[in-house]
């Protein structure tokens, strides 16, 4: 091959390399169809719990108020547990714990709770929140309890006038409170025509009281959550005797080895966490202008008036 031909070939190779280099240069604009590179940190998924199902036995008030509809989905998403909620009276919920038919309890019957703990059926008991009980009834207040000084006076006035009173009669925390209040009066309501047993939860009992234009004792949260559908007014409130305190209790795995204690403890810790306590403190404000519950994690029972 002649020197001139070799030179031409050499220059062709050089030109090809230059063109290739120019063709691989980064474009000045991103194509509209080209996906941008993500700068987000990948979310680390929580490991699935060994036993996912968690049975929560709780009061109808926490269910009827709507609070658990907010809290439980957050807990499930964060932990992977699947909560099966059984909403009954506190007495029935505590019984479920005694019989090993629940993993964790959320109840408001302090005296019965202490019996459960002393018998060894409960392992951990944490203060969660409080609200209060109120007496509701027809707006015309036929027993004249509005303005009385004490709850005992209000209950006595209802008995003395024989105006209908609807009792839950279900061994719930509310029913236990009601019976303790009657016990401080001279009245003996059981068997009286004006003393009507609903045998149902708080929401249903309020409905019956509204239909019959009767009085009843209710937690404030359930009343406020249902008041638009009721013809009842709060007629007595504010007495220290009407404080309503909730605890979360884990069922003791030493009594019931199949209890999901790990899940129960996770739920208990969630309920007293800063996140859950903030939600509890704000729940109801946007709808009712006031919270339905007050967070109490970290407080002592003495601070709330309990011995």
C-alpha positions in Angstrom: 0.0 0.0 0.0 1.3 3.4 -0.9 2.2 6.0 1.7 -0.7 8.3 0.5 -3.3 5.5 1.0 -2.0 4.8 4.5 -2.3 8.5 5.3 -5.8 8.6 4.1 -6.8 5.5 6.2 -5.1 7.0 9.3 -7.0 10.3 9.0 -10.2 8.3 8.6 -9.7 6.5 11.8 -8.9 9.8 13.6 -12.1 11.4 12.2 -14.2 8.4 13.3 -12.9 8.7 16.9 -13.7 12.4 17.0 -17.2 11.9 15.7 -17.8 9.1 18.2 -16.6 11.3 21.1 -18.9 14.1 20.0 -21.9 11.7 19.7 -21.5 10.5 23.3 -21.5 13.9 24.9 -24.2 14.4 27.5 -27.3 16.1 26.2 -28.0 19.6 27.4 -31.7 18.8 28.1 -33.4 15.8 29.6 -35.8 14.0 27.4 -39.4 14.4 28.3 -39.8 10.6 28.4 -36.7 10.0 30.4 -37.4 9.1 34.1 -35.5 11.3 36.6 -33.2 9.6 39.0 -34.9 9.3 42.5 -33.1 10.9 45.4 -35.5 9.5 48.0 -34.2 7.2 50.7 -35.8 3.7 50.4 -38.3 3.0 53.2 -37.3 0.1 55.4 -40.2 -2.2 55.9 -40.9 -3.5 59.4 -40.4 -7.2 59.8 -43.7 -9.1 60.0 -44.5 -10.2 63.6 -44.3 -13.9 64.3 -47.9 -13.9 65.3 -49.8 -11.3 63.4 -53.3 -11.6 64.9 -53.9 -9.6 68.1 -57.2 -9.7 70.0 -58.1 -6.5 71.7 -61.0 -6.6 74.2 -62.2 -3.1 74.9 -65.2 -1.0 76.0 -68.0 0.1 73.7 -67.1 3.7 74.5 -63.7 3.6 72.7 -65.4 2.0 69.7 -68.6 4.1 69.6 -66.6 7.3 70.0 -64.6 6.5 66.9 -61.2 6.8 68.6 -60.1 3.3 67.7 -61.0 3.8 64.1 -58.2 6.4 64.0 -55.6 4.7 66.2 -55.8 1.1 65.2 -55.0 1.6 61.4 -51.9 3.5 62.4 -50.8 0.8 64.8 -51.4 -1.9 62.2 -49.5 0.0 59.5 -46.5 0.6 61.8 -46.2 -2.9 63.3 -47.8 -5.4 60.9 -50.2 -6.7 63.5 -53.8 -7.3 62.6 -56.1 -6.2 65.4 -59.3 -8.0 66.0 -61.4 -5.7 68.2 -64.0 -7.0 70.5 -66.1 -4.1 71.9 -68.0 -5.1 75.0 -68.4 -3.8 78.5 -65.3 -3.5 80.7 -66.5 -6.4 82.9 -66.8 -8.7 79.9 -63.5 -7.5 78.5 -61.8 -8.2 81.8 -63.4 -11.6 81.8 -62.0 -12.3 78.4 -58.6 -11.5 79.8 -59.1 -13.8 82.8 -60.1 -16.7 80.4 -57.3 -16.1 78.0 -59.6 -15.1 75.2 -57.9 -11.8 74.6 -54.3 -10.6 74.3 -54.7 -7.0 75.5 -57.4 -5.0 77.2 -58.4 -1.3 77.0 -60.9 -0.7 79.8 -62.2 1.8 82.4 -63.1 0.0 85.5 -60.2 0.7 88.0 -61.4 -1.4 90.9 -62.1 -4.5 88.7 -58.8 -3.9 86.9 -56.9 -4.1 90.2 -58.6 -7.4 91.1 -57.4 -8.7 87.7 -53.9 -7.6 88.3 -53.8 -9.0 91.9 -55.0 -12.4 90.6 -52.1 -12.5 88.2 -54.1 -12.5 85.0 -52.8 -9.1 83.9 -49.1 -8.5 83.5 -48.7 -4.8 82.6 -51.2 -2.0 83.3 -50.5 1.4 81.9 -52.5 4.6 82.3 -53.7 5.9 78.9 -56.3 8.6 79.2 -59.4 9.9 80.9 -62.7 11.7 80.2 -65.8 11.9 82.4 -69.3 10.6 82.9 -72.3 12.9 82.5 -76.0 12.4 83.2 -78.1 13.1 80.1 -81.9 13.3 79.8 -84.8 15.1 78.3 -84.4 18.9 77.8 -87.3 19.7 80.2 -85.4 17.8 83.0 -88.5 16.5 84.8 -86.4 15.4 87.8 -84.8 18.8 88.2 -81.2 17.6 88.4 -79.7 20.5 86.5 -78.1 22.8 89.0 -77.8 20.2 91.8 -74.5 20.1 93.6 -73.5 16.4 93.6 -74.1 13.3 91.5 -75.6 11.6 94.5 -78.2 14.3 94.8 -79.0 14.0 91.1 -79.4 10.2 91.3 -81.6 10.6 94.4 -83.8 13.2 92.6 -84.4 10.8 89.7 -85.4 8.0 92.1 -87.7 10.3 94.1 -89.6 11.5 91.0 -89.7 8.0 89.4 -88.7 9.3 86.0 -87.4 6.6 83.7 -83.7 5.8 83.9 -82.0 3.5 81.4 -79.3 1.3 82.9 -76.9 -0.6 80.7 -77.0 -3.6 83.0 -74.1 -5.2 81.3 -71.3 -5.1 84.0 -69.5 -2.5 81.9 -67.3 0.2 83.5 -70.2 2.6 83.1 -72.6 0.2 84.7 -70.2 -0.4 87.6 -69.9 3.4 88.1 -73.7 3.8 88.0 -74.2 1.0 90.6 -71.6 2.6 92.9 -73.5 5.9 92.7 -76.9 4.3 93.4 -75.3 2.6 96.4 -74.6 6.0 97.9 -78.3 7.1 97.8 -81.2 5.7 99.7 -82.8 4.4 96.5 -83.1 0.8 95.5 -83.7 1.0 91.8 -83.5 -2.7 90.9 -87.0 -4.0 90.1 -88.6 -0.5 89.9 -90.8 0.2 86.9 -88.9 3.4 86.1 -85.5 1.6 86.1 -85.1 0.0 82.6 -82.3 -2.4 81.7 -81.1 -2.1 78.2 -78.5 -4.9 78.4 -76.6 -3.1 75.6 -73.6 -0.9 74.8 -73.5 2.8 75.4 -74.5 3.9 71.9 -77.6 1.7 71.9 -78.5 2.7 75.5 -78.4 6.3 74.5 -80.7 5.6 71.6 -83.2 3.9 74.0 -83.0 6.8 76.5 -83.7 9.2 73.7 -86.7 7.3 72.4 -88.2 7.0 75.9 -87.1 10.5 77.0 -85.3 9.0 80.0 -82.2 9.7 82.0 -79.0 7.7 81.7 -75.3 7.8 82.7 -72.9 8.0 79.8 -69.3 8.8 79.1 -69.0 12.2 77.5 -67.2 10.9 74.4 -70.0 8.5 73.3 -72.7 11.1 73.9 -70.9 13.8 71.9 -70.2 11.3 69.1 -73.9 10.5 68.9 -75.7 13.7 70.0 -76.9 14.7 66.6 -79.1 11.7 66.5 -80.4 12.0 70.1 -83.0 14.1 71.8 -81.0 14.3 75.0 -79.1 17.0 76.8 -76.3 17.0 79.3 -78.1 17.9 82.6 -75.4 17.1 85.2 -71.6 17.2 84.9 -68.4 18.3 86.5 -68.5 16.3 89.7 -65.1 14.8 90.6 -67.0 11.5 91.3 -67.7 11.2 87.6 -64.0 10.9 86.5 -63.6 8.1 83.9 -60.1 6.6 83.6 -58.8 4.2 81.0 -55.9 1.7 81.3 -54.3 -0.7 78.8 -53.6 -4.1 80.2 -51.6 -7.0 78.7 -52.8 -10.5 79.5 -50.2 -12.5 81.5 -48.6 -15.2 79.3 -47.6 -17.1 82.4 -51.4 -17.8 82.8 -52.1 -18.3 79.1 -49.1 -19.4 77.2 -50.8 -18.9 73.8 -51.4 -15.2 74.5 -49.7 -12.9 71.9 -47.8 -11.1 74.6 -45.3 -9.5 72.1 -48.2 -8.0 70.2 -50.0 -7.0 73.4 -47.0 -5.1 74.6 -46.5 -3.5 71.2 -50.1 -2.2 71.4 -49.7 -1.0 75.0 -46.5 0.9 74.2 -48.2 2.4 71.1 -51.1 3.7 73.2 -48.7 5.6 75.6 -46.4 6.8 72.8 -46.1 10.5 72.1 -47.8 9.9 68.7 -50.9 8.2 70.1 -51.1 10.5 73.0 -51.1 13.5 70.7 -53.9 12.0 68.6 -55.9 11.2 71.7 -55.6 14.8 72.9 -56.8 16.2 69.6 -59.5 13.7 68.9 -62.9 15.4 68.6 -61.7 19.0 68.7 -62.4 19.6 65.0 -65.9 18.2 65.2 -67.1 19.1 68.8 -64.8 22.0 69.7 -63.4 20.0 72.6 -61.4 16.8 73.0 -63.3 13.6 73.8 -60.4 12.2 75.8 -57.4 13.6 77.7 -54.0 11.9 77.4 -52.5 10.6 80.7 -49.4 8.6 79.8 -46.7 9.2 82.4 -49.0 10.4 85.1 -49.8 8.6 88.3 -53.2 7.5 89.5 -52.8 9.8 92.5 -52.5 12.8 90.1 -56.0 11.8 88.7 -57.5 11.3 92.2 -57.1 7.5 92.3 -55.6 5.8 95.3 
